[in-house]
Structures are given as structure tokens and as C-alpha cells.
């Protein structure tokens, strides 16, 4: 099983791009250590009510997680092959 670790370089890429406030994928999100492009999950919602904002963020994460029902080909994960239908889950 692959182990997940926290990477400060990846955090830096994400933080620097987020500061630009551009709602689209970062075109420069390669990670040379793994020789692959970093994934990004984008979601937008608006509310002036903090409770609504929390609910909307929960809905976003739930929607991404629900892609698990579409994930049937485990070889794509082992070989790091992106599949648009399950990209958020994987």
C-alpha cells in the first residue's frame, strides 16, 4: 500500500497559486520529485452565512468522495492514470 506524506513544497505551490485568486487549475503544478502533475479539486459556493458555507463545503467533499462508486479499475490508481470520472476520488 502507498503511504501518504505531507509535502511542504506542494503546500507552497498551492498557497502561492491560491493567493492569486484565480478560479481555474494552476497550469504550473508539476512536482519534479514524482515526475507528475499535482491534482487540484476546485469547487465554488457563495454564502454570507457561515453555517451555509460549512454545509456547502461538506457537500463538495461528499460529491468528490461519491466518485468512489465509479471507481472500478484499480490498475489506473496503481499506474497513476488519470480518469476524469474518478479524478477527485483517486
Secondary structure as UniProt FT lines:
FT   HELIX           8..18
FT   TURN            19..20
FT   STRAND          30..31
FT   TURN            32..35
FT   STRAND          36..37
FT   HELIX           50..65
FT   HELIX           66..70
FT   HELIX           74..78
FT   TURN            79..80
FT   TURN            84..89
//
